[in-house]
Amino acid sequence: MSVSTSSRRLMVQAQAASGGERRQRRRRRPLLLRDSGQVGAMSRRMVRRVLERNIEERYRAGHIGTEDALHLFDELLQVAGPSSTRAINCLLYVVGRDCPALGVSLFNRVARAKVPPHNVTYSILIGCCCHAGRLDLGFAAMGNIIKLGFAAEAMFSFSHLLRAVCAENKTSYAMDIALRRMPEFNCTPNVFSYSILLKGLCVEKRSQEALELIHMMVDAGGSCQPNVVSYSTVVDGLLKEGEVNKAYSLLCEMLHQGISPNVVTYSSIIFSMCKVQAMDKAEEVLQQMFDTGILPNITTYNSLIHGYYSSGQCEEVVRIFKKMSRNGVQPDIATYNIQMDYLCKSRRFAEARTIFDSMAGKDQKPNVTSYSILLHAYAMEQSFHDMHCLIELMVENGIAPDHSVYNILIVVYAKGKMVDEVMHIFTKMRQQGLNPNAANYGTVINLLCSIGRMDDAMLQFNQMITEELAPDIIVFNTLISGFCSCGKWEKVHELLAEMLNRGIYPDNVFFNTIMDHLCKNGRVMESQDLADLMIHMGLKPDVHTYNTLMGGYFFIGKMDEVRKLLDHMVSIGMELDVVTYNTLIDGYFKNGMIDDALAVFSEMLDKKVKPCAITYNTVLHGLFHTGRTVAANELYLRMIDSGICVDIVTYNIILSGLCRNNCVDEALRMFQNLCSTNYQLETRTYNIMISALLKVGRKEEATGLLDGISAKGFVPDAVTYRLMIQSF
C-alpha cells in the first residue's frame, strides 16, 4: 500500500537530495555480495536471511548510521520477501530519524517492491510524515492502517498524530481523536496517549481542563491510571498559570495515590514554585522529599536559592546554604552565578566580583554565564575599562566570547551613541570567526536609526539579509519608524511590502507607531488608510489607534472626523482611557474650543477616570491662555489635593500663565517660594520671570535674577542671552 499520490512533492525533494548518492551506489556491487566469495552457490533466500540477520543485529547494537542504512536498504530491496519487514523497519526508522522526508520516499519504494508493510512500518511512516511537517500525509497513512485492519494495534501511530496535532495547538482536535475516534477502532488510549493530551492542554494554558482530564483518568480506573509523568505535567502547567494551591493539592493527590516522584520530578516542581515565588509551598515540597527518603540535589537547592533571592528573602539563602552543607551538597557554578546575578542586580558589584574571583579556589571555573553577569554589571556602570579587562581575562582563560557577551558591549556603546566603537566590535567579532547574529544587527540598526543615519542602517539591514539572517518585526519597526521621522515615505512603503513578502505580519504596535508618525506630519488620511488595512488583515484597532487618529484630525482641524471616531469608540463599547481624554482636551484647546475642552475634563471626572499630571498641565495651560486665572488657580489647588506630584513643567506653566495675565507679583511670590524650598528649577523658569519683569519695567529685579542664574549653577541658553542684552 503506497501513499505516493499524496507524497509526490515530498518524494521529489528527498530523491533530489539522495539521487546522486543512489546512482553512485548502483555502480558498485552490493556490499554483502562483494564481501562473499561464494555468492554463486548461495540461494536468494539464504542471501536474504543473512542480510536480514545482519541488519537486525547491527540495529540492536546501534551500529547503523543513515548512510549505512541507505546502502543496506538498496541491498535488501533486491532480495526482499515477506520476511524482510522487520529488517526494513529497522532501516526505515534509522533513515526517518535523521531525514523524515527521505524516510517517506523509502516507504514508497517498499510498497512498489510488494513487501507487505506491517503495522510498525506504518507507524514509522506516520512518524516521518509528522516530523517532516506533513500532517496531511500522516492522516492519509492512518487511513491505510484502518483499511488494512491494523487500527486496533496502531497505538504508536495514533500517538505520532496526537503529538503532531498538539504541536499545532489543536489539542481539542487531538482529544476528539483520542477519546472518541480511537475507541471506535478498538484502539483504547493508554497513559502515554493521555500524557500527550495533558501536555498539549498545559502548553495552551488550559491547565484546569488538564486537571479535569487527570481526574477523569483516576475515576475511570483500569489500566490507564495517571503516572508520575502525567501528574508532573499538570502540576507544572498549573504552576505556570499561577495556580499554586491547585498544583500543591494535585501533588498531594499524587502521593496519596501511591505515586512517588523521583528527585528530578520533585526538583522540577520546586523550581516552578520558586519561579512564582511560592516559597512556603516549595519548602513543604522539600520536606516531603525528606519524608519520603529522597535527598535534594544541587538543582533543588539552586531553585530555592534563586527563589529566595528573587523574593528578597536573603536571610533564607544563608539557611539554605547551611542545609546544603549539612547534607553534603556542594555549590556548583550555577549556585555562584545565581549569587552574582542577585548582587549585581542589587548594584553590589564589588561583592559579586569577590565571589567571581573566589571560584577558582573552590574548583569552580567561571563559565561564559559568569563572565556575562559581571560584564553586564560593568556595563550598567559604563565602566569600559573594567569591561575590556574582563573580556581579556575571559580569553586568557580559554573561554571564547559568544554573541550574548558581544551584545552586552554593543548595547552599552549604543546607549552612548558611540557608533565607531560599535562598528569596531562588529569587526572584532568577525576577526574571531564569529559573525554577528540577528540580535547584534538589531541593536546596531536601532542605534543608527536613532541618530538619523538611515543609509547606514539600510546597509546593515542589507548585510544582515546577505548573511541569511532573518530580520524580525522589531527590526522592520525600527527602520520604518526611522524613515517616518525623516519623511522618506517611499522607503516606508518598500519596507512594509518586503515585510509582508517575508510573511511577517504587523501587529497593533507596529501600525500604531507608523500612524503616529504620519499624523504628526499631517498625513492623516494615510494614517486612516493604515487603520483600514489593520481591519482588513484581521487586527482589531485598539484605543491607542483611535487616540492617534483623533490627534491627527485635531492637528489638521477636522472636528467632524474627531466626533465620528469618538462616537464609534462609544458604539463598540471601547473604554476611553486617560490618553483619550488628554487628546480631546488638548485638541479642543488648540482649536479654540475652550468650552468643549472643559466639558470633556468634567466628563472625565464624572466617569472616575483619574487625571494625570499631563491632564492638569493641559487644562492649566488652556485656562491661562484664555485669561481664566481664577479657575486655573483653583485647578492648581485641586491638583495638589489629588496627590499628584507637581513637577517643574507644571510650575513653568503656572508662572508663565500668571505673567501672561499681568499677575507678575503673584508669580514672583511663587518663584521666591520655590527658591526658598530648594526646588529644582530650570533655566527656563528663570527666563520666564526675567522676561516678565523686563516687560513691566522692573529692570533691577530682572538683573538680579540674571546674576542668580550663574550663581545657581545654571547654564544660560539663547533666550537668557537675549534677555541679558535687553537688560542693558
N, C-alpha and C positions, 0 to 999 in steps of 0.2 A: 504494500500500500504506500503510495507516494503523496507528498504534499507539494509536488513540483509546480503545479499550476499557481499556487499562492506564493511560492517562494522563489519564483524565477529571477526576480530582480536581486534578491539576496544572494542567490547562487552565482549570478554573473559577477558580483563583487568578489565573492570568495574565490571563485575559479580564476578570476583575473590575477588575484594575489598568489595563487598556488599553481597556476598553469605552467609557468616556466619551470618550476621545480619538478612538476609531474613529468614534463617532457624529458627532462634530464634523467629522471629515474627510469623512464621507459627504455632509454638507450642501454641500460645495464641489464644483466640477467638478475633475477630475484636473488636476494641475499642468501636465503636458505639453499637455493639451487646452486649458487656459486660456491658455497662453503662445503657442499657434499660431493664426493667423487662417485657416488653410486646411485645417482638420481635415476639413471635409466632403468634400474632394477626395482625402483620403488613405485608402488601404485599411487594413483592420485589420492586415494583415501588415506594412505599412510602419510603422505606429504601433509595433507590437511590436519591429521591428528597431531603430528609432531609440531606443526606450526601453531595450532590452537593451544597445545600444552605450553609451548614456549612463551606465547603471548600472555597466557593467564598467570604463569609463574612470575614473569617479569613485572606484570601489573601489580600482583600482590606484594612483590618486593619493592615496588615504587621505582623501578629502573627503566621506565619508558617515558621519554620526553615527547614533545609534539612532533619533531622531525622524525624520530624513530617510529612513532605511531603511524605517520603517513606512509613511510616505507613499508611497514608491516601490513598496513591496510591494503596497499596495492598488491602485495604478495598473496594475502589471504583471499582477496576477492577473486583471484584467478582460479582458485580451487575450492571456493566456499560451497558449503552444503548446509542442510538444516541444522547440523550440529555446531555450526560456526557462530551461532547467535551470541553465545556468551563471550567469546573472544572479540567479536565485532563490538559488543557493548563496551568492553574494556577500552578498545581503541577510540570509539566514539566519545567516551567520557573524557579521555585524556585530551583529545583534539578540541572538543567542545568547551573544556575548562579554560583553555587559553585563547581559542578563536571560535566563538559561538557560531558565527556565520559560516565558517568552514565546516563546522560540525553538521549544520543543516544540509550543506552540499553533499557531504559524505553519506548522510542518511538516504538521500535520494539515489545515490549510486547503489546502495544496498538494496533498495526497493527494486531498481531496474535489474539487479542480478538475481532476483527472485528468491532471495533469502528471507524466509518468513520472520518479520520483526516480532519481538517479544514485547510484553508489557513494559519491561525495563527499558527496551530500546526506545519506545515512545516517550517514556519518562525523561530519558536523556535528551531526546529531540525537543520536547517541550521546554526543558531547562535551557537548551541552546537558544530557542526562539525568544524566550523571555529575557535572557541575558543580552541578546542582540537587539533588544528593544522592539521586537516584532510580536507583540502580544496577540495580534490577529492570527498569525501563523500558529501560535501556541494553541489557541482555541480550535483552529482547524484540525490540528493533530489530535486534540482531545476528542473531536467529533469522530475521527477514525478509531480511536480507542473504544468509544462507545459502540460503534458499528461492529467492531470485531469481538465485542463481548468481554473486553478487558476491564470495564469500568469498576467492577467490584474490587479489583486488585490494584486500582490506579491511585492509591493514596499519595504516593510521591509526585505523580503527575499533577494531581489536584493541588498539592502543596506549592509546586512551582507557580501555578497560575494564581493561587491566593496571594503569594508573596509579591508577584508582579503587579497584581491589581491594587494591592495595598500601597505599593510604592508609588502608584499614580494618585494616591489619596482618594481612592474609591472603595473605602473599607465597607461601606454599606452594601455595595455590589458583591464584595468578597463574602460578606456574611450571608447574603442570599445564596451564593454558591455552596457554602459550607453547610448551612443549616437547613436548606430546602432541596437544592439540586443534587448534592452528593447522596443524601439518604434515598432519593428517588432511584438512584442507580445501585443501591445496596452497598454504597461505599460510606461507611459511618466515619465521620471526622474523629480523629484521635487528638490527644492532648497537644501534639505538635501543631495540628491544624488550628486549634483554638489559640495557641500561643501566637501564631501569626496574626490572627484577628485581634487579639488583645494588644499586640504591639501596634498594629495599624490604628486602632482606636486611640491609643495614647499619643501616637505621633500627631493625629488630627486634633489633639486636645479634647478628646471625648472620654476622659478617664472615668467619668461617672457611668457611662454606658459599659466601659470595660469592667468596672466594679460589679455591675448588674450581671454581666456575662459570666464572670468568675463565680458569682453566687449561683447562677443557673447550672454551671458545671457541678458544683458541690451538691445541689439539690437533686440533680439527675442521678447521682450515684454511679454505680457501674465502674467500667474500666477507664473512663475519661475524667478522672479526678485531676484538678489542677496540681501541678508540681511546683518545685521551687522556682523554676523559670517563669511560670505563669504568674505566681504571686509577686515575684520581684519586679516583673514588667509593670504590673498595675500599681504597685507601691511607688515605683519611680515616676510613673505618669501622674499619679495624684500629687506627689511632692512638687513636680514641675508646674502644676497648676495651682500650687499654694494650699492644697488640701491636706495640711499636715496631720490634723486629727484623724481624718479618714484613713490616711496612709498608715498611721500608727495602729489604728484599730484593725486594719487588714493584716498587718504584721502579727498582731496578737492572735487573730483568727488562724493564720498560717501555723503558728506554734501550737495552737490548740488542736489543729488537725494532725499534729504529729510530724509536720514537715519542718525540719530544722535547717535553716540557712547555713551555708559554709562561710568561711571568713571573707571570701570575695563578695558574697551577697550582702552580708552584714556591713562590710565596708562601703559598698555601693549605696546602701540605704542611709548610713550615717553621713556619707558625702552629700547626698541630696538634701538631707535635713539641715546640715551645716550651711549648705548653699542658700537656703531660705532663712537662715539664722534661727532655726528652731532648736536651740542648743539644749533645752530641757529634755526634749524628746530624744535628741541624739544621745544624751547621757543615759537615758533609760534603755535605749537600744544597746549601748555599750555595756551596761550592767547585765542585760540579758545574755550578751556574748559570754561574759564571765560565768553566769549562772549555768549556761549550757556547756561549759568547759572549752569554749573556743577563745583562744587568745588573740587579741587585736594585733595587727601587724603595723608596720610603719605607715602604710597607706591610710589605715584607720586613724592613727594619731595625727597625721598631716591634715586630714579633713577637719578634725576637731580644732587643731591649732589655727587653721585658716578661718574656721567659723568664729572662734572667739576673737581673733584679731578683727575680723570684718564687723562684728557686733560691738567692738570697743571694749571687750572684757579682757584686758591684757593680763590682769592678775590670774585669770583662769588658765592662761597659757603657761604660766610658771607651774601651776599644779599639774597640768598635762605632762610637762617635761619631767617632773618628778615621778609621775606614774610610769612614764616610758622607761625611765632609768631603773625603777624597781622591777619592771617586767623584762629587763634585759634587752630592750629595743633601742638601738642607737639611731640618732638623727641621720638622715641622708641628705643628699644635695637638694632635694625638693623642700625639706624642712628649712634649711638655711635660706633658700630662695624665698620662701613664704615670709620668714622673719625680715629679710632685707626689703622685700616689697612693702611690708607694713611700715617699717621705719622710714623708708623713702617717701611713702605717701603722707607720713606724719612730718615730713621735712626734717627728719633726724638723720641727716646724711652721714655725719661722722660715725654714728653708731653702726649704720649699715656698712660703712667701709671697714670698720673694725671686724665685723663678722666675716666680710669678704676676705680680708687678709688672714683671718684665723682658720679658714677652711683647709688650707694646705697642711697645717699642723694636725688636723683631725682626719687626714687621709681622704678628704673630700675635695677633689679638684673642681674648681668653678667651671660650670659649663656656659654655653652661649646665653642661656637664660639669665644666669648670674651676672654676666657682663652687661646684658641688655638692661637689667633692672637698675644697676648702678649708673650706666650710661644715661638712661632716661632721667635719673635724679640730677646728674650734672647738667643735662640739657635744660631742665626746669630752672636751674640757676644761671644758665648761659655761661657755664664755666668751660669755655672752649679749650683751655689748656689741659684741664683735667680730663676732658673727653678724649683728646688726642693721645694723652699719656695712657689712658685705659685701653684704647684701641691698639697701641703699640705693645702693651703688656699682653693683650689677648693674642696677638700674632706671635709674640715671643713664646707663649705657652702652647703654641701649636693649634690654636682654635681660629679657624677662618671666619671672619665676619660674614654674616648672612644678610639677606635682603632686609630683615627687620632691623638689624643693627644699623645698616646704612640709612634706612629710612628715618631712624631717630636723628641722625646727623642732618639729613636733608630737611626734615621738618623744622629743626631748631634754626638752621640757617635761613630757611624760607620765611620763618616768622620775623627774622631781622632784615628781610628783603635783600639778603646777600646772594645775589644771583651768581656772581663769579664763583663763589665758594661752592654753591650747589652744583654748578656745572663741572667744577673740578672733582667733586665726589663722583659724579657720573663717569668721568674719565678714569678715575682711580678704580672704580668697580670693574670696568671693562679690562683694565690692565691686569687685574687679578682673576680674570676669567669668569666674572660674574656679571651677566647682562642685567640691566635694571628691569624690574618686574612692573606689573601694571600699577601697583601702589606707588612705586617710586616715580613713575611717569605722571601719575595723577597729582602728586604733590608739586612737581615742577610745573606742570601745566597750570595748576591753580595759582602758583606764585607769579608766573609770567602774565597771566590774565589780570591778577590783582594790581599789577603796576602798568597795565595797558600795553604790554609788549605782545600783541596778538599775533603778529607774524612769526615771532619766535615760538609762541605757544603752538601754532599750527605746525611748525617744523618738528617740534617734539611729538605732536599728535601723529604726524605722518611717519616719523621714525618708529613710533610705537606700532603702527599698522604694519610697517615693513618687517618688524621683528615678530610679527604674527601674535601680538598681544591684543586681546580684545578689550577695547575701551568700554567702560560701563556707563550707566546713566549719569553718574556723578561727573565724569569727565566731559560728557556732552553738555551737561547743565552748566559746568564751569565755562566752557568755550562759548556757548550760546549767550550766556549772561555777559561775558566779556565783549562779544561783538554787539550785543544790545547797547551796552554802555557807551561804545564809541560810534553807534549809529550805523554800523555796517550790516544792514538788514538782509542784503543778498546772501551774505555768509551764514546768517541765521537760518535762512530757508535751505541752503545747501546742507548744513549740518543736520537740520531736522530731517531732511529727506534721507541722508545717509544713516541716521539713527534708526529710522523706520525700516530701511533696507536690511539692516543688521538684525532685525527682529527685536529691537529694544523699544518698548512702548512707553511713552512718557506717562508719569503719574501726576497727581494733582500738584505736588510741589514743583515739578518741572514746569507745568503750564502756568502756574501762578507766578513763578519767577519771571518768565518771559512777558507775561501780561503786565506785570508791574513795571517793567522797563518800558514797554510800549506806551502804557498810559502816562507815565512820567514824561514821555516825549511827545505827548499829544496824539499818538497814533491809536486812538481809542477804538476805531472801527476794526482795525486789525486785531486788537485785543478781543473784541467781541467775536470775531471770526474764530479765534482760538477757543473761546468758550463754547462755541457751537461745535467745533471739532472734538472737544472733550466729550460732549454728549454723544456725538456720532461714534466715538471709539468706546462707548460704554462706561465712561468715567462720570461720576456724579459731582458737579461743581459744589465746592464747599463754601462756607461762609467767607473764607478768605478770598475766594474767586469773586464773589459779589462785592465785597468791600473794595477790591482792586478796581473793578469796573465802575463802581459808583464814584470812586476818587477820580478816575479818568473822565467821566462825564461831567463832574464838577469842574475839572480843570478846563474843559472846553465850553463850559456854561450851558450844557444841555440838561436843564432841570427836569424836563418831562421824562427823559430816559432814566434819571435817578429815581423818580417816583415809580416808574414801571418796574424797575428792579426791586425796589422796596416792597411793592405790592406782591410781586412774585415770591419773594422770600417769605412773606407772611402767609401767602396762599398755600405754600408747600409745607408749612409748619416749621420753618427754619428759625431757630432761636437767634435773635440779634445779640451779638456779643459787644463787649466794651469797645472793640475796634470799630465795629459798625457805627455805634453812636458817636465815637470820636470823628469818624469820617464825615458823617452827616453834619455834625456841629461845625467842624472846620469848613466844610464845603459851603454851608449856608452863610456863615460869617463872611467868607471870602467873596461870595457873590452878592453881598449886601442884604441878605435876607435874615436880618437880625432876629425878628420875632420867631421865624421858623427855627432858627438855631436854639433859641431859649426854650421853645416848646419841646424840641427834641430832648434837651437837657432835663426838663421837668418830667417828660415821659420816662426817661432813663431812671430817674429816682423813684418814680411811681412803680416801675416794674422790678425794683430791687436789684438793678444792675449797678454794681458798685463802681463809681467813677474812679479813675486812676489819676496820677499826677498830670498826665498829658491832657485828660479831660478838663481838669481845673485850669491848667495853663491856657488851653484853647479858649475857654469861656472868659477867663480873666482878660486875655488879650482882646477878645471881641468887645467886651464891655468897656474897657478903657478906650479902645479905638473909636467907639461911638459916644464917648463922653459920659458914660454911666458910672461915674466914680463911686457913688454911694453903694450901688449894687455890687460893684467889684470888691469894695472893702468888706461888705457882708459875706461875699463868697469866700474871700481870703480867710475870714474867721471860721466859716463852716469847714473849710479845707483843713484847718488846724484841728478843729473838734473831731473830724473824721479819723484822725490818727495818721494821715498821710504825711510823710516826711517832706517838708518844704525845702527844696534844693535851691541852688543859686539861679537856675533857669527861671523859677517862679519869682524870686526876688528881683531879677533883672526886668521881668515883665511888669511887676508892680511899680518899681522905681521909674521905669520908662513911662508907664501909663500915668502915674501921678504928675510927673514933669510935663507930659504932653497936655495935661488938663490943668496946668497952672497951679499945681499943688506942690511947688518946689520945697517949701518949708517942711511939709509933711514927709516928703521923700527924703529930705536931708536928715530929719529925725530918725527915720527908719535906717538910713545908711549909717549914721553915727552909732545907733544901737547895735547894728551888725558888727561894726568895727570894735566896739567895746566888748563884745562877747567872743572876739577872735574867730568870727565866722569866716570860712574860706571864700573870700571874694575873688573876682576875676578882673583882669584889665578892663574888660567891657563894662563892669559895674562902675569903675571909676570914670570911664569915658562918658557914661550916661549922666552922672552927676556933674562932671566938669562942663559938659555941653549945655546942660540946663542952667547952671549958674552963669555961664558966659552970656546966654541968651537974655537973662534978666539983668545983666549989667553988674553982676557980683563977681568982678574980675579977681579981687583979692582972695576971696574964698576959693575960687577956681584954681588960682595959682598955688594955694596951699595944698589942694588935693593933688595937683600935678607933682609937687615936690614929694608928696606922700607915696606916689607910685613907686619911685625908685627906692624910697626908704623901706617899703614893704617887700621889696624883692621882686616886683612885677616887671615884666619886660614890656616896654611901650610898643604899641603897634602903630600902623599907619594912621589910624584915627587919632591916637594920642598925639602924634607929632603934628597933625593938622591943627589940633586944639591948642598945642603949645604955641604955634605960630599965631593963632587967633588971639592968644592972651597977651601978646606983646603990643 
